[in-house]
Amino acid sequence: MHQLTTTFVRRLRNRDEAAWFELWQVFGPVLRAQLSRWGGGRIGVETIRDLSQETLANLSRSIERFDPERGVRFSTWLLAIARHVLGDELDRRGAAKRGSGRRALSLGDRDPVSDLQVDAAYERRIFEAKVHAAIRRTEADSIFVAFQVYRMRVFDGQTGRLVAEQLGMSEATISRQLQSVRISLRKALENVVAQWSFTPEEHSEISGAGLAGDDNLFDEALAEIYHSHEARRRAEDAESRSAGV
């Protein structure tokens, strides 16, 4: 088990607020999207947000039971708790319609991961969330202009000459800034994936996504993930606005 992995789990168990905020920032949007899919249009955006927060609260109460040595993905554990929370919500609604009560099944009554089917789309979104977290971490740690160079060259697809003209730098300086941020991104990506990964398959996702290749392949793969993540975020923001949330 990677030291970053066990350290982060320990921080969660110690109720480290920064660790819990990071967890919510990385996985919250993915959880909301999955709950919405499961809800099949029966549950509104505001309720989805409440259920995702309730999932985090349930995770906080059960984090002592999570054993990284079992080789279970943290994302799978989180999804299992979300399924439990959604099931309770649907049961409550059904009971209210029937005019009867039903005792909610406690997480302590069963293994939350048992019989859970995790689809490829969810795992893809989880990986993309890790990548986006690495991008945010690198942006926060980088010199502003240097990260802007990378953003303009890779995410915006501008040429080195055009970026140099806009920023008043030489093309050689643009190349150096680009490489510096790229190195930071590779390191941040390795650290983020190590922090959140509990299985060999998760650790191999970097190479599987083309992010372990040469600089051109790395930039191309990272840009694709970045734009995919941003498109979903804009769609979710638009849905929230249309629902008046």
Secondary structure, 3 states (H helix, E strand, C coil): CCHHHHHHHHHHHCCCHHHHHHHHHHHHHHHHHHHHHHHCCCCCHHHHHHHHHHHHHHHHHHHHHCCHHHCCCHHHHHHHHHHHHHHHHHHHHHHHHHCCCCCCCCHHHCCCCCCCCCCHHHHHHHHHHHHHHHHHHHHHHCCHHHHHHHHHHHHCCCCHHHHHHHHCCCHHHHHHHHHHHHHHHHHHHHHHHHHHCCCHHHHCHHHHCCCCCCHHHHHHHHHHHHHHHHHHHHHHHHHHHHCCC
